[in-house]
Amino acid sequence: MSVFAVEYVYAAGSDATRDEHRPKHREFLAGLGANGDGLALVASGPYVDGSGALLLISSPTQAALAETLANDPFAIHGAIAVLRITEWSPVTGELAHHA
């Protein structure tokens, strides 16, 4: 299992779309792994400046994660302009046990 840092850069002018779909987006994130696919949300949250968000997600593969994230309501409704997925190794600190 690997941990991935996922960066969402929000689409310009998507504030209303995100507001509308935020409850389903959060429900989607909270449900990661519920179907036995091996995914698990480690942490997530928006950038304070409103430009995007950072998600830390445990997943068996990057491909599986990318496929799953395509079903995020924010992605479905065009609120994400850029999606970047990078494998990450938490070596020290409170998240190190995820490595």
C-alpha distances in whole Angstrom, upper triangle without the diagonal:
4,7,10,13,15,19,22,25,28,30,34,36,33,34,35,33,30,32,33,29,28,28,26,24,23,23,20,18,18,18,14,13,16,16,13,11,8,9,10,13,12,16,18,22,25,26,30,31,30,29,26,22,19,16,13,10,7,6,5,7,10,13,12,11,15,16,16,17,20,21,21,25,25,24,26,29,29,28,26,27,25,21,19,15,14,11,11,11,13,15,17,19,18,14,13,12,9,8
4,6,10,12,16,19,22,25,28,31,33,31,31,34,31,28,31,32,28,26,27,25,23,22,22,20,17,18,18,15,14,18,18,16,13,10,10,10,12,11,14,16,20,22,23,27,28,28,26,23,20,16,14,10,8,6,6,6,7,8,12,11,10,13,16,15,16,19,20,20,24,24,22,25,28,27,26,23,25,22,18,16,12,10,7,8,8,10,13,15,17,16,12,12,11,8,7
4,7,10,13,16,19,22,25,28,30,28,28,31,28,25,28,29,26,24,24,23,20,19,20,18,15,16,17,14,14,17,18,17,14,11,10,9,9,8,11,13,16,18,20,23,25,24,23,19,16,13,10,7,6,4,6,9,9,9,13,12,10,13,16,15,14,18,19,18,22,21,21,24,26,25,24,21,22,19,16,14,10,9,6,5,7,8,11,14,14,14,10,10,11,7,7
4,6,10,13,16,19,22,25,27,25,26,28,26,23,25,27,24,22,23,22,18,18,20,17,14,16,17,14,14,18,19,18,15,13,10,10,10,9,11,12,14,16,17,21,22,21,20,16,14,10,8,6,5,6,7,10,9,8,11,11,9,10,14,13,12,15,17,16,20,19,18,21,23,22,21,18,19,16,12,10,6,5,4,5,8,10,13,16,16,16,12,13,14,10,10
4,6,10,13,16,19,22,24,22,23,25,24,21,23,25,22,20,22,21,17,17,19,17,14,16,18,15,17,20,21,21,18,16,13,12,11,10,10,10,12,13,14,17,19,18,16,13,10,7,6,5,7,9,11,14,13,10,14,14,11,12,15,14,12,16,17,16,19,17,17,20,22,20,19,16,17,14,10,8,6,5,6,6,9,10,14,16,16,15,12,14,15,12,12
4,7,10,13,16,19,21,19,20,22,20,17,20,22,19,17,19,18,15,15,17,15,12,15,17,14,16,19,20,20,18,16,13,13,11,11,10,9,11,12,13,16,17,16,14,10,8,6,5,6,7,10,11,14,13,10,13,13,9,10,13,12,10,12,14,13,15,14,13,17,18,17,15,12,13,10,7,6,5,6,9,10,13,14,18,19,19,18,15,17,19,15,16
4,6,10,13,16,18,16,17,20,18,16,19,21,18,17,19,19,15,16,18,16,14,17,19,17,19,22,23,24,21,20,17,16,14,14,12,10,10,10,10,14,14,13,10,7,6,5,6,9,11,14,15,18,16,13,15,16,13,12,15,15,11,13,16,13,15,13,12,16,17,15,13,10,11,8,6,5,7,8,11,12,16,16,20,21,21,20,18,20,21,18,19
4,6,9,12,15,12,14,16,15,12,15,17,15,14,17,16,13,14,17,15,13,17,18,17,20,22,23,24,22,21,18,17,15,16,14,11,10,9,10,13,13,11,8,5,5,6,8,11,13,16,17,20,18,15,17,17,14,12,15,14,11,12,14,11,13,10,9,13,14,12,9,6,8,6,5,7,9,12,15,16,19,20,23,24,24,23,20,23,24,21,22
4,7,9,12,11,12,15,14,12,15,17,16,15,19,18,15,17,20,18,17,20,22,20,24,26,27,28,25,25,22,21,18,19,17,14,12,10,10,13,11,9,6,4,7,9,11,15,17,20,21,24,22,18,19,20,17,15,18,17,14,14,16,14,15,11,11,14,14,11,9,6,6,5,7,8,12,14,18,18,22,22,26,27,26,26,23,26,28,25,25
4,6,9,7,9,12,10,9,12,14,13,13,16,16,13,15,19,17,17,20,22,21,24,26,27,29,26,27,23,22,20,21,18,15,13,10,10,13,11,8,6,5,8,11,13,17,19,22,23,26,24,21,21,22,19,17,19,18,14,14,16,13,13,9,10,13,11,9,6,4,5,7,9,12,15,18,21,22,25,25,29,30,29,28,26,28,30,27,28
4,6,5,9,11,10,10,13,14,14,14,18,18,15,18,21,19,19,23,24,23,27,28,29,31,29,29,25,25,23,24,22,18,16,14,14,16,14,11,8,9,12,15,17,20,22,25,25,28,26,23,23,24,21,18,20,20,16,15,17,14,14,10,10,12,10,7,5,5,4,8,11,14,17,20,23,25,28,29,32,33,32,31,29,32,33,30,31
4,6,8,11,11,11,14,15,16,16,20,20,18,20,23,22,22,26,27,27,30,32,33,35,32,33,29,29,26,27,24,21,18,15,15,16,13,10,9,10,14,17,20,23,25,28,29,32,30,26,27,27,24,22,24,23,20,19,20,18,17,13,14,16,13,10,8,9,8,11,14,17,20,23,27,27,31,31,35,35,34,34,32,34,36,33,34
4,6,8,8,10,12,13,14,15,19,19,18,20,23,22,23,26,27,27,31,32,33,35,33,34,30,30,27,28,25,22,19,16,16,17,14,11,11,12,16,19,21,25,27,30,31,34,32,29,29,29,26,24,25,25,21,20,21,18,16,13,14,16,12,10,9,11,11,14,17,20,23,26,29,30,33,34,37,37,36,35,34,36,38,35,36
4,6,5,6,9,10,11,12,15,16,14,16,19,19,19,22,24,24,27,28,29,32,30,31,27,26,24,25,23,19,17,14,15,16,14,10,10,11,13,17,19,22,24,27,28,31,29,26,26,26,23,21,22,21,18,17,17,15,13,9,11,12,9,8,5,8,9,13,15,18,21,24,27,28,31,32,35,36,34,33,31,34,35,33,34
4,5,5,6,9,10,10,14,15,14,16,18,19,19,21,23,24,28,28,30,32,31,31,28,27,24,25,22,18,15,12,13,14,12,9,10,11,13,17,19,22,24,28,29,32,31,28,28,28,25,23,24,23,19,19,19,16,14,11,13,15,12,11,8,11,12,15,17,20,23,25,28,29,32,31,35,35,33,32,30,34,35,32,34
4,5,5,6,9,10,13,14,14,16,18,19,20,22,23,24,28,29,30,33,31,32,29,28,25,27,24,20,18,15,17,17,16,12,14,14,16,20,21,25,26,29,30,33,32,30,30,29,26,25,25,24,20,20,19,16,13,11,14,14,11,11,9,13,15,18,19,23,25,28,31,31,35,34,38,38,36,34,33,36,37,34,36
4,5,5,6,8,11,12,11,14,16,16,17,20,21,22,25,26,27,30,28,29,26,25,23,25,22,19,17,15,17,18,17,13,14,13,15,18,19,23,23,27,27,30,29,27,26,26,23,21,22,20,17,16,15,13,10,8,11,11,7,8,6,10,13,16,17,20,23,26,29,30,33,33,36,37,35,33,32,35,35,33,34
4,5,5,5,9,10,9,11,13,14,14,17,18,19,23,23,25,28,26,27,23,22,20,21,19,15,13,11,14,15,15,11,12,11,12,15,16,20,20,24,25,28,27,25,25,24,21,20,20,19,15,15,15,11,9,7,10,11,9,9,6,9,12,15,15,18,20,23,26,27,30,29,33,33,31,30,28,31,32,29,31
4,6,5,8,10,10,11,14,15,16,17,19,21,25,25,26,29,28,29,25,24,21,23,20,17,14,13,15,15,15,12,14,13,14,17,18,22,23,26,27,31,30,28,28,27,24,23,24,21,18,19,17,14,11,10,13,14,12,13,10,13,16,18,19,22,24,27,29,29,32,31,35,35,33,31,29,33,33,31,33
4,6,8,9,10,12,13,14,16,17,19,21,24,24,25,28,28,29,25,24,22,24,22,19,17,16,18,19,19,15,17,16,17,20,20,23,24,27,28,31,30,28,28,27,24,23,23,21,18,18,16,13,10,10,13,13,10,12,11,14,17,20,20,23,25,28,30,31,34,33,37,37,35,33,31,35,35,32,35
4,6,6,6,9,10,10,12,14,15,17,20,20,22,25,24,25,22,21,19,21,19,16,15,14,17,19,19,15,16,15,15,17,17,20,20,24,24,27,27,25,25,23,20,20,19,17,15,15,13,10,6,7,10,10,8,11,9,12,16,18,18,21,22,25,27,28,31,30,34,35,33,30,29,32,32,29,32
4,6,5,6,8,10,10,12,14,16,19,19,21,24,23,24,20,19,16,18,16,13,12,11,15,16,17,13,15,13,12,15,15,18,18,22,23,26,26,24,24,23,20,19,20,17,15,15,14,10,8,8,11,12,11,13,10,13,16,18,17,20,21,24,25,26,28,28,31,31,29,27,25,29,29,27,29
4,5,5,6,9,10,11,12,15,18,17,20,22,22,23,20,18,16,18,17,14,13,14,17,19,20,17,19,16,15,17,16,19,19,22,23,26,27,25,25,23,21,21,21,18,16,17,14,11,9,10,14,14,13,16,14,16,20,21,20,22,23,26,27,27,30,29,32,32,30,27,26,29,29,27,30
4,5,5,6,9,10,10,12,16,15,17,20,20,21,18,17,15,18,17,15,15,15,19,21,22,19,20,17,16,17,16,18,18,20,21,24,24,23,23,20,18,18,18,15,13,14,11,8,6,9,12,11,11,14,13,15,19,20,19,21,21,24,26,26,29,29,32,33,31,28,26,29,29,26,29
4,5,5,6,9,10,11,15,15,17,19,18,19,16,15,13,15,14,11,12,12,16,18,19,16,16,14,12,14,12,15,15,18,18,22,22,20,20,18,15,15,16,12,10,12,9,6,5,6,9,10,10,12,11,12,16,16,15,17,18,21,22,23,26,25,29,29,28,25,23,26,26,23,26
4,5,5,6,8,10,14,14,16,19,18,18,15,13,11,13,12,10,10,12,15,17,19,16,17,14,12,13,12,14,14,17,18,21,22,21,21,19,16,17,17,14,12,14,12,9,9,10,13,14,14,16,14,15,18,19,17,19,19,21,22,22,25,24,27,27,25,23,21,24,24,22,24
4,5,5,6,9,12,11,14,16,17,17,14,13,11,14,14,12,13,15,19,21,23,20,21,18,16,16,14,16,15,17,18,21,22,21,22,19,17,18,17,14,13,15,12,9,10,12,14,14,15,18,16,17,21,21,19,21,21,23,24,24,26,25,29,29,27,24,22,26,25,22,25
4,6,5,7,10,10,12,14,14,15,12,11,10,14,13,12,14,15,19,21,23,20,20,17,15,15,13,14,13,15,15,18,19,18,18,15,13,14,13,10,9,11,8,6,8,10,11,12,14,16,15,15,19,19,17,18,18,20,21,22,24,24,28,28,27,24,22,25,24,21,24
4,5,5,9,10,13,14,13,13,10,9,7,10,10,9,11,13,17,19,21,19,19,15,13,12,9,11,9,12,13,16,17,16,17,15,12,13,14,10,9,12,10,8,10,11,12,14,16,17,15,15,18,18,15,16,15,18,18,19,21,20,24,25,23,21,18,21,21,18,20
4,6,9,9,12,14,14,13,11,8,7,10,10,10,12,15,19,21,23,21,22,18,15,15,12,12,11,13,14,17,19,19,20,17,14,16,17,13,13,15,13,11,13,14,16,17,19,20,19,19,22,22,19,20,19,20,20,20,22,21,25,25,23,20,18,21,20,17,21
4,6,5,8,10,11,11,9,8,8,12,13,13,15,18,22,24,26,24,24,21,18,17,14,14,12,13,13,16,18,18,18,15,13,16,15,11,12,14,12,11,13,15,16,17,19,21,20,20,23,23,20,21,19,21,21,22,23,23,26,27,25,22,20,23,21,18,21
4,6,8,9,8,8,6,5,6,10,12,12,15,18,21,24,26,24,23,20,17,16,12,12,9,10,10,13,14,14,15,12,10,12,12,9,10,13,11,10,13,15,15,16,19,20,19,19,22,21,17,18,16,18,17,18,20,20,23,25,23,21,18,20,19,16,18
4,5,5,5,5,4,5,8,11,14,15,18,21,24,27,29,27,27,23,20,18,15,13,10,9,9,11,13,14,15,11,11,14,13,10,12,15,13,13,16,18,18,19,22,23,23,22,25,23,20,20,18,19,18,19,20,20,23,25,24,21,18,20,18,15,18
4,6,7,8,8,8,11,14,16,17,20,23,26,29,31,29,29,25,22,21,17,17,14,13,13,14,17,18,18,14,14,17,15,12,14,16,14,14,17,19,20,20,23,25,24,24,27,26,23,23,21,23,22,22,24,24,27,28,27,24,21,23,21,18,21
4,6,8,9,11,13,17,19,20,23,25,29,31,33,31,31,27,24,23,19,19,15,14,13,14,16,17,17,13,13,16,14,11,14,16,14,15,17,20,20,20,23,25,25,24,27,26,23,24,21,23,22,24,25,25,28,30,29,27,24,25,23,20,22
4,5,8,10,13,16,19,20,24,26,29,32,35,32,32,28,25,23,20,18,15,13,11,11,14,16,16,12,13,16,15,12,15,18,16,17,20,22,22,22,25,27,27,26,29,27,24,24,21,22,21,22,23,24,26,28,28,25,22,23,21,18,20
4,6,9,12,15,18,19,22,25,28,31,33,30,30,26,23,21,18,16,12,11,8,8,10,13,12,8,10,13,11,9,13,15,14,15,19,21,20,20,24,25,25,23,26,24,21,21,18,19,18,19,21,22,25,27,27,24,21,22,20,17,18
4,7,10,12,16,17,21,24,26,30,32,30,29,25,22,20,16,14,10,8,6,6,9,12,13,9,10,13,13,11,14,16,16,17,20,22,21,22,25,26,26,24,26,24,21,20,17,18,16,17,18,18,21,23,23,21,18,18,16,13,15
4,7,9,12,14,17,20,23,26,28,26,25,21,18,16,12,11,7,5,4,7,9,10,12,9,7,11,11,9,11,14,14,14,17,18,18,19,22,23,22,21,23,21,18,17,14,15,14,15,16,17,20,22,21,19,16,17,16,12,14
4,6,9,11,15,18,21,24,26,24,24,20,17,15,11,9,6,5,7,10,12,13,15,12,10,13,14,11,12,16,15,14,17,18,18,20,23,24,22,21,23,22,18,18,15,16,14,14,15,15,18,20,19,16,13,15,14,10,13
4,6,7,11,14,17,20,22,21,21,17,14,11,8,6,5,6,9,13,14,14,16,14,11,14,15,12,12,15,15,13,16,16,17,19,21,22,20,19,21,20,16,16,14,15,14,14,15,14,18,19,17,15,12,15,14,11,14
4,7,11,14,16,19,22,21,21,17,14,11,8,5,5,7,10,14,15,15,18,16,13,16,18,15,15,18,18,16,19,19,20,22,24,24,22,20,23,21,18,17,14,14,13,12,13,11,15,15,14,11,8,11,11,8,11
4,7,11,13,15,18,17,18,15,11,8,6,5,7,10,13,17,18,17,20,18,15,17,19,16,15,18,18,16,18,17,18,21,22,22,20,18,21,19,17,16,14,15,15,13,14,13,16,16,14,11,9,13,13,11,14
4,7,10,12,15,14,14,11,7,6,4,6,8,12,15,18,19,17,19,18,15,16,18,16,13,17,17,13,15,14,16,19,19,19,16,15,18,16,14,14,14,15,15,14,16,15,19,18,17,15,13,16,17,15,17
4,7,9,12,10,12,9,6,6,7,9,12,15,18,22,22,20,22,21,17,18,20,18,15,18,18,14,15,13,16,19,19,18,15,14,17,16,15,15,15,17,18,17,19,18,21,20,18,17,15,19,20,18,20
4,6,8,7,8,6,4,6,9,12,15,18,21,24,24,21,23,23,19,19,21,19,16,18,18,15,15,13,15,18,17,17,13,12,15,14,14,15,16,17,19,19,21,20,23,23,21,20,18,22,23,21,23
4,5,5,6,6,5,7,10,13,17,20,23,26,25,23,25,25,21,21,24,22,18,21,21,18,18,15,17,21,20,18,15,14,15,14,14,15,16,17,20,19,21,20,23,23,21,20,19,22,24,22,24
4,5,8,9,9,11,14,17,20,24,26,30,29,26,29,28,25,24,27,25,22,24,24,21,21,18,20,23,22,21,17,16,18,17,18,18,20,21,23,22,24,23,25,24,22,22,21,24,27,25,27
4,6,8,10,12,16,19,22,26,28,31,30,27,29,29,26,25,28,26,23,24,25,21,21,18,20,23,21,19,16,15,16,16,17,18,21,22,24,23,26,25,28,27,25,25,24,27,29,28,29
4,6,8,11,14,18,21,24,26,30,29,26,27,27,24,23,25,23,20,21,22,18,18,14,16,19,17,16,12,12,13,14,15,17,19,21,24,23,26,25,28,28,26,25,24,28,30,27,29
4,7,10,14,17,20,23,25,28,27,24,25,25,22,21,23,22,18,19,21,17,17,14,15,18,17,14,11,10,10,11,12,14,17,19,22,22,25,24,27,28,26,26,24,27,29,27,28
4,7,10,14,16,20,21,25,23,20,22,22,18,17,20,19,15,16,17,14,15,11,12,16,15,13,10,8,9,9,10,11,14,16,19,19,22,22,25,25,24,23,22,24,26,24,25
4,7,10,13,16,18,22,21,18,20,20,16,16,18,17,13,16,17,13,14,11,13,16,16,15,12,10,12,11,10,11,12,14,16,16,19,18,22,22,21,20,18,21,23,20,21
4,7,10,13,16,19,18,16,18,18,14,15,18,16,13,16,17,14,16,14,14,18,19,17,14,12,14,12,10,10,10,11,13,12,15,15,18,19,18,17,15,17,19,17,18
4,6,10,12,16,15,14,16,15,12,13,15,13,11,14,15,12,15,13,14,17,18,18,15,13,15,13,11,10,9,11,12,11,14,14,17,18,17,16,13,16,17,14,16
4,7,10,13,14,12,15,14,11,13,16,14,12,16,17,15,18,16,17,20,22,21,19,17,19,16,13,12,10,10,10,9,11,10,14,15,14,13,10,12,13,10,12
4,6,10,11,10,13,11,8,11,13,11,10,14,15,13,17,16,16,19,21,21,20,17,20,17,14,13,10,10,10,10,12,12,15,17,16,15,11,13,13,10,11
4,7,9,10,12,11,9,12,14,12,13,16,17,16,20,20,19,22,24,24,23,21,23,20,16,15,12,11,9,10,11,11,15,16,16,15,11,12,11,8,9
4,5,7,9,7,6,10,11,10,11,15,15,16,19,20,19,21,24,24,23,21,23,20,16,15,11,12,10,11,13,14,17,20,20,19,15,15,14,11,11
4,7,9,7,8,11,12,12,14,16,17,18,22,23,21,23,26,26,26,23,25,22,19,17,13,13,11,13,14,16,18,21,22,21,17,17,16,12,12
4,5,5,6,9,10,11,12,15,16,17,21,21,19,21,25,24,24,21,23,20,16,14,11,11,9,12,14,17,19,22,23,23,19,19,18,15,14
4,5,5,6,9,10,10,12,15,16,19,19,17,19,22,21,21,18,19,16,12,11,7,8,8,11,14,16,19,22,23,23,19,19,19,16,15
4,5,5,6,9,10,11,13,15,19,19,16,18,21,20,21,18,19,17,13,12,10,11,11,15,17,20,23,26,27,26,23,23,23,19,19
4,6,5,6,9,10,12,13,17,18,16,17,20,20,21,19,20,18,14,14,11,13,13,16,18,20,23,26,27,25,22,22,22,18,18
4,5,5,6,9,10,11,15,15,13,15,18,18,18,16,18,15,12,11,9,11,11,13,16,18,21,24,24,23,19,20,20,16,17
4,5,5,6,9,10,14,14,11,13,16,16,16,13,15,13,9,9,8,11,12,15,18,20,24,26,26,25,22,23,23,19,20
4,6,5,7,10,13,14,11,12,16,16,17,15,16,15,12,13,12,14,15,18,21,23,27,29,29,28,24,26,25,21,22
4,5,6,7,11,12,10,11,15,16,16,15,17,16,13,14,12,15,16,18,21,22,26,28,28,26,22,24,23,20,21
4,5,5,9,9,7,9,12,13,13,11,13,12,9,11,10,14,15,17,20,21,25,27,26,25,22,24,24,20,21
4,6,8,9,6,7,10,11,12,10,12,12,10,12,12,16,18,20,23,25,29,30,30,29,25,27,27,24,25
4,6,8,7,6,10,11,12,12,15,15,13,15,15,19,20,22,25,26,30,32,31,29,26,28,28,24,26
4,5,5,6,9,10,10,10,13,14,12,14,14,18,19,21,24,25,28,30,29,27,24,26,26,23,25
4,5,5,6,8,8,10,13,15,14,17,17,21,23,24,27,28,32,33,31,29,27,30,29,26,28
4,6,5,6,5,6,10,12,11,14,16,19,22,23,26,27,30,31,30,28,26,29,29,26,28
4,5,5,6,6,9,10,9,13,14,18,20,22,26,27,30,32,31,29,27,29,29,26,27
4,6,8,9,11,13,13,16,17,21,23,26,29,30,34,35,34,32,30,32,32,29,30
4,6,8,11,13,14,18,19,23,26,27,31,32,35,36,35,34,31,34,34,31,32
4,6,7,10,12,15,18,21,24,26,30,31,34,35,35,33,31,33,34,31,32
4,7,9,11,14,17,20,23,24,28,28,32,33,32,31,28,31,32,29,30
4,6,7,11,13,17,20,21,25,26,29,30,30,29,26,29,30,27,28
4,7,10,14,17,20,22,26,27,30,31,31,30,28,30,32,28,29
4,7,10,13,17,18,22,23,27,28,28,28,25,27,29,26,26
4,7,10,13,15,19,21,24,26,26,25,22,24,26,22,22
4,7,10,12,16,18,21,23,23,23,20,22,23,20,20
4,7,9,13,15,18,21,21,21,18,19,20,17,16
4,6,10,12,15,18,19,19,16,17,18,15,14
4,7,10,13,16,17,18,14,14,15,12,11
4,6,9,12,14,14,11,11,13,10,8
4,6,9,11,12,9,8,10,8,6
4,6,8,9,6,5,8,7,6
4,7,9,8,5,8,9,7
4,7,7,5,8,10,9
4,6,6,9,10,11
4,6,7,9,11
4,6,6,8
4,5,6
4,5
4
